[in-house]
Amino acid sequence: MNEKAYKTMTGAGACSLVIGIILLVTGLTTGILAIVNGGRLLKAKSDLIF
């Protein structure tokens, strides 16, 4: 019975680790893209004529 619990815990731990890494990479990429696009908008602000 204990062996089954250990296998379940191992699987859940590995899955959580993988999901955490994916979320970290996705969040970092999204943050970098937001900063770059914000910089472009601020740079192009002077070119706008209303």
PDB file of N, CA, C, O and CB in Angstrom:
ATOM      1  N   MET A   1       0.822  -1.186   0.000  1.00  0.00           N
ATOM      2  CA  MET A   1       0.000   0.000   0.000  1.00  0.00           C
ATOM      3  C   MET A   1       0.870   1.254   0.000  1.00  0.00           C
ATOM      4  O   MET A   1       0.566   2.214  -0.709  1.00  0.00           O
ATOM      5  CB  MET A   1      -0.937  -0.005   1.202  1.00  0.00           C
ATOM      6  N   ASN A   2       1.951   1.258   0.789  1.00  0.00           N
ATOM      7  CA  ASN A   2       2.837   2.415   0.849  1.00  0.00           C
ATOM      8  C   ASN A   2       3.538   2.664  -0.477  1.00  0.00           C
ATOM      9  O   ASN A   2       3.807   3.808  -0.844  1.00  0.00           O
ATOM     10  CB  ASN A   2       3.864   2.228   1.943  1.00  0.00           C
ATOM     11  N   GLU A   3       3.832   1.587  -1.188  1.00  0.00           N
ATOM     12  CA  GLU A   3       4.511   1.726  -2.470  1.00  0.00           C
ATOM     13  C   GLU A   3       3.638   2.495  -3.462  1.00  0.00           C
ATOM     14  O   GLU A   3       4.141   3.317  -4.228  1.00  0.00           O
ATOM     15  CB  GLU A   3       4.873   0.344  -3.037  1.00  0.00           C
ATOM     16  N   LYS A   4       2.355   2.233  -3.445  1.00  0.00           N
ATOM     17  CA  LYS A   4       1.427   2.930  -4.342  1.00  0.00           C
ATOM     18  C   LYS A   4       1.377   4.425  -4.011  1.00  0.00           C
ATOM     19  O   LYS A   4       1.321   5.260  -4.914  1.00  0.00           O
ATOM     20  CB  LYS A   4       0.011   2.312  -4.241  1.00  0.00           C
ATOM     21  N   ALA A   5       1.396   4.754  -2.737  1.00  0.00           N
ATOM     22  CA  ALA A   5       1.387   6.161  -2.315  1.00  0.00           C
ATOM     23  C   ALA A   5       2.667   6.858  -2.767  1.00  0.00           C
ATOM     24  O   ALA A   5       2.618   7.998  -3.228  1.00  0.00           O
ATOM     25  CB  ALA A   5       1.233   6.272  -0.777  1.00  0.00           C
ATOM     26  N   TYR A   6       3.812   6.186  -2.642  1.00  0.00           N
ATOM     27  CA  TYR A   6       5.066   6.781  -3.065  1.00  0.00           C
ATOM     28  C   TYR A   6       5.087   7.015  -4.570  1.00  0.00           C
ATOM     29  O   TYR A   6       5.567   8.051  -5.028  1.00  0.00           O
ATOM     30  CB  TYR A   6       6.231   5.898  -2.655  1.00  0.00           C
ATOM     31  N   LYS A   7       4.572   6.067  -5.339  1.00  0.00           N
ATOM     32  CA  LYS A   7       4.517   6.232  -6.792  1.00  0.00           C
ATOM     33  C   LYS A   7       3.605   7.391  -7.173  1.00  0.00           C
ATOM     34  O   LYS A   7       3.920   8.155  -8.085  1.00  0.00           O
ATOM     35  CB  LYS A   7       4.035   4.939  -7.463  1.00  0.00           C
ATOM     36  N   THR A   8       2.485   7.526  -6.485  1.00  0.00           N
ATOM     37  CA  THR A   8       1.558   8.620  -6.760  1.00  0.00           C
ATOM     38  C   THR A   8       2.200   9.958  -6.416  1.00  0.00           C
ATOM     39  O   THR A   8       2.077  10.923  -7.171  1.00  0.00           O
ATOM     40  CB  THR A   8       0.252   8.436  -5.970  1.00  0.00           C
ATOM     41  N   MET A   9       2.883  10.015  -5.282  1.00  0.00           N
ATOM     42  CA  MET A   9       3.561  11.254  -4.882  1.00  0.00           C
ATOM     43  C   MET A   9       4.672  11.618  -5.861  1.00  0.00           C
ATOM     44  O   MET A   9       4.860  12.794  -6.173  1.00  0.00           O
ATOM     45  CB  MET A   9       4.138  11.115  -3.468  1.00  0.00           C
ATOM     46  N   THR A  10       5.398  10.634  -6.341  1.00  0.00           N
ATOM     47  CA  THR A  10       6.473  10.878  -7.294  1.00  0.00           C
ATOM     48  C   THR A  10       5.919  11.432  -8.601  1.00  0.00           C
ATOM     49  O   THR A  10       6.457  12.387  -9.161  1.00  0.00           O
ATOM     50  CB  THR A  10       7.262   9.591  -7.555  1.00  0.00           C
ATOM     51  N   GLY A  11       4.849  10.829  -9.075  1.00  0.00           N
ATOM     52  CA  GLY A  11       4.218  11.302 -10.320  1.00  0.00           C
ATOM     53  C   GLY A  11       3.667  12.705 -10.180  1.00  0.00           C
ATOM     54  O   GLY A  11       3.828  13.532 -11.078  1.00  0.00           O
ATOM     55  N   ALA A  12       3.021  12.978  -9.065  1.00  0.00           N
ATOM     56  CA  ALA A  12       2.457  14.305  -8.839  1.00  0.00           C
ATOM     57  C   ALA A  12       3.564  15.348  -8.692  1.00  0.00           C
ATOM     58  O   ALA A  12       3.433  16.466  -9.190  1.00  0.00           O
ATOM     59  CB  ALA A  12       1.563  14.301  -7.591  1.00  0.00           C
ATOM     60  N   GLY A  13       4.630  14.993  -8.026  1.00  0.00           N
ATOM     61  CA  GLY A  13       5.754  15.919  -7.865  1.00  0.00           C
ATOM     62  C   GLY A  13       6.417  16.237  -9.192  1.00  0.00           C
ATOM     63  O   GLY A  13       6.733  17.395  -9.464  1.00  0.00           O
ATOM     64  N   ALA A  14       6.631  15.237 -10.013  1.00  0.00           N
ATOM     65  CA  ALA A  14       7.254  15.442 -11.320  1.00  0.00           C
ATOM     66  C   ALA A  14       6.358  16.296 -12.211  1.00  0.00           C
ATOM     67  O   ALA A  14       6.834  17.182 -12.921  1.00  0.00           O
ATOM     68  CB  ALA A  14       7.548  14.092 -11.998  1.00  0.00           C
ATOM     69  N   CYS A  15       5.072  16.023 -12.168  1.00  0.00           N
ATOM     70  CA  CYS A  15       4.115  16.786 -12.975  1.00  0.00           C
ATOM     71  C   CYS A  15       4.088  18.248 -12.531  1.00  0.00           C
ATOM     72  O   CYS A  15       4.070  19.147 -13.372  1.00  0.00           O
ATOM     73  CB  CYS A  15       2.701  16.170 -12.869  1.00  0.00           C
ATOM     74  N   SER A  16       4.087  18.491 -11.242  1.00  0.00           N
ATOM     75  CA  SER A  16       4.088  19.855 -10.711  1.00  0.00           C
ATOM     76  C   SER A  16       5.364  20.591 -11.109  1.00  0.00           C
ATOM     77  O   SER A  16       5.321  21.778 -11.432  1.00  0.00           O
ATOM     78  CB  SER A  16       3.942  19.837  -9.180  1.00  0.00           C
ATOM     79  N   LEU A  17       6.473  19.908 -11.088  1.00  0.00           N
ATOM     80  CA  LEU A  17       7.736  20.512 -11.483  1.00  0.00           C
ATOM     81  C   LEU A  17       7.716  20.918 -12.949  1.00  0.00           C
ATOM     82  O   LEU A  17       8.146  22.020 -13.292  1.00  0.00           O
ATOM     83  CB  LEU A  17       8.886  19.551 -11.221  1.00  0.00           C
ATOM     84  N   VAL A  18       7.229  20.054 -13.804  1.00  0.00           N
ATOM     85  CA  VAL A  18       7.150  20.355 -15.236  1.00  0.00           C
ATOM     86  C   VAL A  18       6.207  21.532 -15.487  1.00  0.00           C
ATOM     87  O   VAL A  18       6.533  22.431 -16.261  1.00  0.00           O
ATOM     88  CB  VAL A  18       6.676  19.114 -16.026  1.00  0.00           C
ATOM     89  N   ILE A  19       5.061  21.533 -14.848  1.00  0.00           N
ATOM     90  CA  ILE A  19       4.106  22.632 -15.024  1.00  0.00           C
ATOM     91  C   ILE A  19       4.713  23.943 -14.530  1.00  0.00           C
ATOM     92  O   ILE A  19       4.523  24.981 -15.165  1.00  0.00           O
ATOM     93  CB  ILE A  19       2.786  22.336 -14.272  1.00  0.00           C
ATOM     94  N   GLY A  20       5.430  23.920 -13.425  1.00  0.00           N
ATOM     95  CA  GLY A  20       6.081  25.114 -12.905  1.00  0.00           C
ATOM     96  C   GLY A  20       7.108  25.680 -13.870  1.00  0.00           C
ATOM     97  O   GLY A  20       7.175  26.894 -14.064  1.00  0.00           O
ATOM     98  N   ILE A  21       7.904  24.816 -14.475  1.00  0.00           N
ATOM     99  CA  ILE A  21       8.918  25.261 -15.431  1.00  0.00           C
ATOM    100  C   ILE A  21       8.250  25.876 -16.657  1.00  0.00           C
ATOM    101  O   ILE A  21       8.691  26.915 -17.149  1.00  0.00           O
ATOM    102  CB  ILE A  21       9.830  24.084 -15.848  1.00  0.00           C
ATOM    103  N   ILE A  22       7.195  25.243 -17.149  1.00  0.00           N
ATOM    104  CA  ILE A  22       6.483  25.767 -18.317  1.00  0.00           C
ATOM    105  C   ILE A  22       5.882  27.135 -18.004  1.00  0.00           C
ATOM    106  O   ILE A  22       5.972  28.049 -18.823  1.00  0.00           O
ATOM    107  CB  ILE A  22       5.377  24.786 -18.765  1.00  0.00           C
ATOM    108  N   LEU A  23       5.272  27.287 -16.832  1.00  0.00           N
ATOM    109  CA  LEU A  23       4.692  28.568 -16.451  1.00  0.00           C
ATOM    110  C   LEU A  23       5.765  29.640 -16.288  1.00  0.00           C
ATOM    111  O   LEU A  23       5.543  30.792 -16.661  1.00  0.00           O
ATOM    112  CB  LEU A  23       3.898  28.423 -15.158  1.00  0.00           C
ATOM    113  N   LEU A  24       6.903  29.288 -15.748  1.00  0.00           N
ATOM    114  CA  LEU A  24       7.994  30.234 -15.571  1.00  0.00           C
ATOM    115  C   LEU A  24       8.485  30.746 -16.920  1.00  0.00           C
ATOM    116  O   LEU A  24       8.661  31.951 -17.101  1.00  0.00           O
ATOM    117  CB  LEU A  24       9.145  29.587 -14.796  1.00  0.00           C
ATOM    118  N   VAL A  25       8.704  29.843 -17.858  1.00  0.00           N
ATOM    119  CA  VAL A  25       9.188  30.230 -19.188  1.00  0.00           C
ATOM    120  C   VAL A  25       8.144  31.084 -19.906  1.00  0.00           C
ATOM    121  O   VAL A  25       8.482  32.097 -20.518  1.00  0.00           O
ATOM    122  CB  VAL A  25       9.528  28.977 -20.031  1.00  0.00           C
ATOM    123  N   THR A  26       6.879  30.674 -19.830  1.00  0.00           N
ATOM    124  CA  THR A  26       5.813  31.424 -20.485  1.00  0.00           C
ATOM    125  C   THR A  26       5.678  32.821 -19.888  1.00  0.00           C
ATOM    126  O   THR A  26       5.546  33.798 -20.624  1.00  0.00           O
ATOM    127  CB  THR A  26       4.487  30.672 -20.371  1.00  0.00           C
ATOM    128  N   GLY A  27       5.710  32.921 -18.577  1.00  0.00           N
ATOM    129  CA  GLY A  27       5.597  34.219 -17.914  1.00  0.00           C
ATOM    130  C   GLY A  27       6.763  35.129 -18.245  1.00  0.00           C
ATOM    131  O   GLY A  27       6.570  36.321 -18.483  1.00  0.00           O
ATOM    132  N   LEU A  28       7.965  34.585 -18.263  1.00  0.00           N
ATOM    133  CA  LEU A  28       9.149  35.371 -18.585  1.00  0.00           C
ATOM    134  C   LEU A  28       9.085  35.883 -20.022  1.00  0.00           C
ATOM    135  O   LEU A  28       9.397  37.044 -20.286  1.00  0.00           O
ATOM    136  CB  LEU A  28      10.417  34.537 -18.373  1.00  0.00           C
ATOM    137  N   THR A  29       8.685  35.023 -20.940  1.00  0.00           N
ATOM    138  CA  THR A  29       8.572  35.411 -22.341  1.00  0.00           C
ATOM    139  C   THR A  29       7.513  36.490 -22.517  1.00  0.00           C
ATOM    140  O   THR A  29       7.738  37.465 -23.234  1.00  0.00           O
ATOM    141  CB  THR A  29       8.240  34.195 -23.209  1.00  0.00           C
ATOM    142  N   THR A  30       6.375  36.329 -21.881  1.00  0.00           N
ATOM    143  CA  THR A  30       5.305  37.316 -21.978  1.00  0.00           C
ATOM    144  C   THR A  30       5.755  38.655 -21.404  1.00  0.00           C
ATOM    145  O   THR A  30       5.464  39.699 -21.987  1.00  0.00           O
ATOM    146  CB  THR A  30       4.049  36.821 -21.250  1.00  0.00           C
ATOM    147  N   GLY A  31       6.446  38.646 -20.291  1.00  0.00           N
ATOM    148  CA  GLY A  31       6.947  39.880 -19.690  1.00  0.00           C
ATOM    149  C   GLY A  31       7.925  40.606 -20.592  1.00  0.00           C
ATOM    150  O   GLY A  31       7.850  41.826 -20.739  1.00  0.00           O
ATOM    151  N   ILE A  32       8.837  39.869 -21.193  1.00  0.00           N
ATOM    152  CA  ILE A  32       9.817  40.476 -22.101  1.00  0.00           C
ATOM    153  C   ILE A  32       9.116  41.087 -23.308  1.00  0.00           C
ATOM    154  O   ILE A  32       9.448  42.197 -23.721  1.00  0.00           O
ATOM    155  CB  ILE A  32      10.855  39.431 -22.560  1.00  0.00           C
ATOM    156  N   LEU A  33       8.149  40.371 -23.875  1.00  0.00           N
ATOM    157  CA  LEU A  33       7.422  40.907 -25.022  1.00  0.00           C
ATOM    158  C   LEU A  33       6.647  42.166 -24.656  1.00  0.00           C
ATOM    159  O   LEU A  33       6.593  43.104 -25.450  1.00  0.00           O
ATOM    160  CB  LEU A  33       6.473  39.858 -25.580  1.00  0.00           C
ATOM    161  N   ALA A  34       6.054  42.204 -23.482  1.00  0.00           N
ATOM    162  CA  ALA A  34       5.318  43.388 -23.046  1.00  0.00           C
ATOM    163  C   ALA A  34       6.250  44.588 -22.889  1.00  0.00           C
ATOM    164  O   ALA A  34       5.891  45.700 -23.277  1.00  0.00           O
ATOM    165  CB  ALA A  34       4.593  43.107 -21.725  1.00  0.00           C
ATOM    166  N   ILE A  35       7.422  44.382 -22.334  1.00  0.00           N
ATOM    167  CA  ILE A  35       8.385  45.472 -22.174  1.00  0.00           C
ATOM    168  C   ILE A  35       8.850  45.992 -23.530  1.00  0.00           C
ATOM    169  O   ILE A  35       8.934  47.203 -23.738  1.00  0.00           O
ATOM    170  CB  ILE A  35       9.591  45.005 -21.345  1.00  0.00           C
ATOM    171  N   VAL A  36       9.145  45.095 -24.437  1.00  0.00           N
ATOM    172  CA  VAL A  36       9.605  45.500 -25.770  1.00  0.00           C
ATOM    173  C   VAL A  36       8.517  46.283 -26.501  1.00  0.00           C
ATOM    174  O   VAL A  36       8.791  47.330 -27.087  1.00  0.00           O
ATOM    175  CB  VAL A  36      10.018  44.267 -26.599  1.00  0.00           C
ATOM    176  N   ASN A  37       7.286  45.778 -26.466  1.00  0.00           N
ATOM    177  CA  ASN A  37       6.201  46.478 -27.155  1.00  0.00           C
ATOM    178  C   ASN A  37       5.904  47.823 -26.507  1.00  0.00           C
ATOM    179  O   ASN A  37       5.592  48.782 -27.213  1.00  0.00           O
ATOM    180  CB  ASN A  37       4.940  45.618 -27.167  1.00  0.00           C
ATOM    181  N   GLY A  38       5.991  47.920 -25.200  1.00  0.00           N
ATOM    182  CA  GLY A  38       5.797  49.196 -24.519  1.00  0.00           C
ATOM    183  C   GLY A  38       6.865  50.205 -24.913  1.00  0.00           C
ATOM    184  O   GLY A  38       6.565  51.382 -25.115  1.00  0.00           O
ATOM    185  N   GLY A  39       8.086  49.761 -25.022  1.00  0.00           N
ATOM    186  CA  GLY A  39       9.172  50.634 -25.469  1.00  0.00           C
ATOM    187  C   GLY A  39       8.950  51.127 -26.882  1.00  0.00           C
ATOM    188  O   GLY A  39       9.200  52.295 -27.181  1.00  0.00           O
ATOM    189  N   ARG A  40       8.488  50.256 -27.749  1.00  0.00           N
ATOM    190  CA  ARG A  40       8.183  50.673 -29.132  1.00  0.00           C
ATOM    191  C   ARG A  40       7.081  51.714 -29.161  1.00  0.00           C
ATOM    192  O   ARG A  40       7.169  52.694 -29.900  1.00  0.00           O
ATOM    193  CB  ARG A  40       7.774  49.464 -29.985  1.00  0.00           C
ATOM    194  N   LEU A  41       6.047  51.509 -28.364  1.00  0.00           N
ATOM    195  CA  LEU A  41       4.946  52.476 -28.333  1.00  0.00           C
ATOM    196  C   LEU A  41       5.424  53.838 -27.824  1.00  0.00           C
ATOM    197  O   LEU A  41       5.056  54.869 -28.387  1.00  0.00           O
ATOM    198  CB  LEU A  41       3.800  51.954 -27.447  1.00  0.00           C
ATOM    199  N   LEU A  42       6.231  53.851 -26.777  1.00  0.00           N
ATOM    200  CA  LEU A  42       6.741  55.117 -26.253  1.00  0.00           C
ATOM    201  C   LEU A  42       7.651  55.818 -27.255  1.00  0.00           C
ATOM    202  O   LEU A  42       7.632  57.044 -27.363  1.00  0.00           O
ATOM    203  CB  LEU A  42       7.491  54.882 -24.950  1.00  0.00           C
ATOM    204  N   LYS A  43       8.439  55.049 -27.978  1.00  0.00           N
ATOM    205  CA  LYS A  43       9.337  55.612 -28.977  1.00  0.00           C
ATOM    206  C   LYS A  43       8.552  56.206 -30.138  1.00  0.00           C
ATOM    207  O   LYS A  43       8.924  57.256 -30.661  1.00  0.00           O
ATOM    208  CB  LYS A  43      10.306  54.546 -29.485  1.00  0.00           C
ATOM    209  N   ALA A  44       7.461  55.542 -30.549  1.00  0.00           N
ATOM    210  CA  ALA A  44       6.681  56.004 -31.696  1.00  0.00           C
ATOM    211  C   ALA A  44       5.654  57.063 -31.316  1.00  0.00           C
ATOM    212  O   ALA A  44       4.953  57.578 -32.187  1.00  0.00           O
ATOM    213  CB  ALA A  44       5.983  54.835 -32.348  1.00  0.00           C
ATOM    214  N   LYS A  45       5.550  57.400 -30.026  1.00  0.00           N
ATOM    215  CA  LYS A  45       4.556  58.363 -29.560  1.00  0.00           C
ATOM    216  C   LYS A  45       4.762  59.730 -30.202  1.00  0.00           C
ATOM    217  O   LYS A  45       3.791  60.425 -30.500  1.00  0.00           O
ATOM    218  CB  LYS A  45       4.612  58.488 -28.039  1.00  0.00           C
ATOM    219  N   SER A  46       5.997  60.119 -30.416  1.00  0.00           N
ATOM    220  CA  SER A  46       6.277  61.442 -30.980  1.00  0.00           C
ATOM    221  C   SER A  46       5.910  61.529 -32.455  1.00  0.00           C
ATOM    222  O   SER A  46       5.756  62.628 -32.987  1.00  0.00           O
ATOM    223  CB  SER A  46       7.743  61.784 -30.801  1.00  0.00           C
ATOM    224  N   ASP A  47       5.769  60.400 -33.116  1.00  0.00           N
ATOM    225  CA  ASP A  47       5.424  60.388 -34.543  1.00  0.00           C
ATOM    226  C   ASP A  47       3.932  60.527 -34.800  1.00  0.00           C
ATOM    227  O   ASP A  47       3.519  60.726 -35.943  1.00  0.00           O
ATOM    228  CB  ASP A  47       5.918  59.117 -35.176  1.00  0.00           C
ATOM    229  N   LEU A  48       3.125  60.427 -33.763  1.00  0.00           N
ATOM    230  CA  LEU A  48       1.681  60.504 -33.936  1.00  0.00           C
ATOM    231  C   LEU A  48       1.219  61.945 -34.067  1.00  0.00           C
ATOM    232  O   LEU A  48       1.643  62.815 -33.306  1.00  0.00           O
ATOM    233  CB  LEU A  48       0.971  59.831 -32.771  1.00  0.00           C
ATOM    234  N   ILE A  49       0.355  62.187 -35.028  1.00  0.00           N
ATOM    235  CA  ILE A  49      -0.233  63.509 -35.217  1.00  0.00           C
ATOM    236  C   ILE A  49      -1.731  63.347 -35.220  1.00  0.00           C
ATOM    237  O   ILE A  49      -2.272  62.542 -35.979  1.00  0.00           O
ATOM    238  CB  ILE A  49       0.264  64.184 -36.532  1.00  0.00           C
ATOM    239  N   PHE A  50      -2.422  64.121 -34.360  1.00  0.00           N
ATOM    240  CA  PHE A  50      -3.869  64.032 -34.285  1.00  0.00           C
ATOM    241  C   PHE A  50      -4.473  65.234 -34.943  1.00  0.00           C
ATOM    242  O   PHE A  50      -5.697  65.361 -34.993  1.00  0.00           O
ATOM    243  CB  PHE A  50      -4.346  63.913 -32.842  1.00  0.00           C
TER     244      PHE A  50
END
